[in-house]
Amino acid sequence: MKCLVFVLAAASSLSSAASAHEILHADHASHTHAADCGHTALEHGGHIDYIHDGHLHHGHDGHVDEHMIVVSSTNPEAHELATTVTSDDHPHDHEGEEHQMIQHGSHMDFVHNGRLHHVHGDHTDDHGPVKLVTDEMLALR
């Protein structure tokens, strides 16, 4: 019986891992993310992702996967682990917002000068760094 439980748990784990590579954006035939595509690039998980409509897109093998920033010690979401932004020169989440948003765990954060900013009540939390990649850096790869 213990062996059966282990096999079921392992099978469940494998199916979860497989769904992490689910192809969500197969309709990108007319657009290729690259240094000159107009989308902001960032280094994520050992590769380059592009911020596209609030999602991180990673193109490979003829399709585009959708990624997100996972909650971690580098990018925490728990209020007691995050730092409150005290030097922000303007509030986020206003009409005409110039900062892009990306998914971080189960919520959306603003990308502000290489940091994840999360509006939380009457203040903004810093949810850690992201590594933005310039077009010049992409051209050197």
Contacts in CASP RR format, 6 or more apart in sequence:
PFRMAT RR
TARGET T0000
AUTHOR 0000-0000-0000
METHOD contacts of the structure
MODEL  1
MKCLVFVLAAASSLSSAASAHEILHADHASHTHAADCGHTALEHGGHIDY
IHDGHLHHGHDGHVDEHMIVVSSTNPEAHELATTVTSDDHPHDHEGEEHQ
MIQHGSHMDFVHNGRLHHVHGDHTDDHGPVKLVTDEMLALR
21 65 0 8 1.000
22 65 0 8 1.000
22 66 0 8 1.000
23 63 0 8 1.000
23 64 0 8 1.000
23 65 0 8 1.000
24 64 0 8 1.000
24 65 0 8 1.000
24 66 0 8 1.000
25 55 0 8 1.000
25 57 0 8 1.000
25 63 0 8 1.000
25 64 0 8 1.000
25 65 0 8 1.000
25 66 0 8 1.000
26 63 0 8 1.000
26 64 0 8 1.000
28 57 0 8 1.000
28 59 0 8 1.000
28 63 0 8 1.000
28 64 0 8 1.000
31 37 0 8 1.000
33 39 0 8 1.000
33 41 0 8 1.000
33 50 0 8 1.000
33 52 0 8 1.000
33 57 0 8 1.000
33 59 0 8 1.000
33 64 0 8 1.000
34 138 0 8 1.000
35 41 0 8 1.000
35 135 0 8 1.000
35 138 0 8 1.000
35 139 0 8 1.000
36 135 0 8 1.000
37 50 0 8 1.000
39 50 0 8 1.000
39 51 0 8 1.000
39 52 0 8 1.000
39 57 0 8 1.000
40 50 0 8 1.000
40 51 0 8 1.000
40 100 0 8 1.000
40 111 0 8 1.000
40 132 0 8 1.000
41 48 0 8 1.000
41 49 0 8 1.000
41 50 0 8 1.000
41 51 0 8 1.000
41 132 0 8 1.000
41 133 0 8 1.000
41 134 0 8 1.000
41 135 0 8 1.000
41 138 0 8 1.000
42 48 0 8 1.000
42 49 0 8 1.000
42 50 0 8 1.000
42 51 0 8 1.000
42 56 0 8 1.000
42 111 0 8 1.000
42 130 0 8 1.000
42 131 0 8 1.000
42 132 0 8 1.000
42 133 0 8 1.000
43 49 0 8 1.000
43 131 0 8 1.000
43 133 0 8 1.000
44 56 0 8 1.000
44 58 0 8 1.000
44 67 0 8 1.000
44 69 0 8 1.000
44 130 0 8 1.000
44 131 0 8 1.000
47 58 0 8 1.000
47 60 0 8 1.000
48 58 0 8 1.000
48 133 0 8 1.000
48 138 0 8 1.000
48 141 0 8 1.000
49 56 0 8 1.000
49 57 0 8 1.000
49 58 0 8 1.000
49 67 0 8 1.000
50 56 0 8 1.000
50 57 0 8 1.000
50 58 0 8 1.000
51 57 0 8 1.000
51 100 0 8 1.000
51 102 0 8 1.000
51 111 0 8 1.000
54 100 0 8 1.000
54 101 0 8 1.000
54 102 0 8 1.000
54 103 0 8 1.000
54 108 0 8 1.000
55 66 0 8 1.000
55 67 0 8 1.000
55 68 0 8 1.000
55 102 0 8 1.000
55 103 0 8 1.000
56 66 0 8 1.000
56 67 0 8 1.000
56 68 0 8 1.000
56 69 0 8 1.000
56 102 0 8 1.000
56 103 0 8 1.000
57 64 0 8 1.000
57 65 0 8 1.000
57 66 0 8 1.000
57 67 0 8 1.000
58 64 0 8 1.000
58 65 0 8 1.000
58 66 0 8 1.000
58 67 0 8 1.000
59 65 0 8 1.000
68 102 0 8 1.000
68 103 0 8 1.000
68 104 0 8 1.000
68 105 0 8 1.000
69 75 0 8 1.000
69 102 0 8 1.000
69 103 0 8 1.000
69 104 0 8 1.000
69 105 0 8 1.000
69 109 0 8 1.000
69 116 0 8 1.000
69 130 0 8 1.000
70 105 0 8 1.000
71 77 0 8 1.000
71 104 0 8 1.000
71 105 0 8 1.000
73 81 0 8 1.000
74 128 0 8 1.000
74 129 0 8 1.000
75 104 0 8 1.000
75 116 0 8 1.000
75 127 0 8 1.000
75 128 0 8 1.000
75 129 0 8 1.000
75 130 0 8 1.000
76 82 0 8 1.000
76 127 0 8 1.000
76 128 0 8 1.000
77 104 0 8 1.000
77 105 0 8 1.000
77 106 0 8 1.000
77 107 0 8 1.000
77 118 0 8 1.000
77 127 0 8 1.000
79 120 0 8 1.000
79 125 0 8 1.000
82 118 0 8 1.000
82 120 0 8 1.000
82 125 0 8 1.000
82 126 0 8 1.000
82 127 0 8 1.000
82 128 0 8 1.000
83 125 0 8 1.000
83 126 0 8 1.000
83 128 0 8 1.000
84 123 0 8 1.000
84 124 0 8 1.000
84 125 0 8 1.000
84 126 0 8 1.000
85 117 0 8 1.000
85 123 0 8 1.000
85 124 0 8 1.000
85 125 0 8 1.000
85 126 0 8 1.000
88 112 0 8 1.000
88 117 0 8 1.000
88 124 0 8 1.000
91 119 0 8 1.000
91 124 0 8 1.000
92 99 0 8 1.000
92 110 0 8 1.000
92 112 0 8 1.000
92 117 0 8 1.000
92 119 0 8 1.000
92 124 0 8 1.000
93 110 0 8 1.000
93 119 0 8 1.000
97 110 0 8 1.000
99 110 0 8 1.000
99 111 0 8 1.000
99 112 0 8 1.000
99 117 0 8 1.000
100 110 0 8 1.000
100 111 0 8 1.000
101 108 0 8 1.000
101 109 0 8 1.000
101 110 0 8 1.000
101 111 0 8 1.000
102 108 0 8 1.000
102 109 0 8 1.000
102 111 0 8 1.000
102 116 0 8 1.000
102 130 0 8 1.000
103 109 0 8 1.000
104 116 0 8 1.000
104 118 0 8 1.000
104 127 0 8 1.000
107 118 0 8 1.000
109 116 0 8 1.000
109 117 0 8 1.000
109 118 0 8 1.000
109 127 0 8 1.000
110 116 0 8 1.000
110 117 0 8 1.000
110 118 0 8 1.000
110 119 0 8 1.000
111 117 0 8 1.000
111 130 0 8 1.000
111 132 0 8 1.000
114 129 0 8 1.000
114 130 0 8 1.000
114 131 0 8 1.000
114 132 0 8 1.000
115 126 0 8 1.000
115 127 0 8 1.000
115 128 0 8 1.000
115 129 0 8 1.000
115 130 0 8 1.000
116 126 0 8 1.000
116 127 0 8 1.000
116 128 0 8 1.000
116 129 0 8 1.000
116 130 0 8 1.000
117 124 0 8 1.000
117 125 0 8 1.000
117 126 0 8 1.000
117 127 0 8 1.000
118 124 0 8 1.000
118 125 0 8 1.000
118 126 0 8 1.000
118 127 0 8 1.000
END
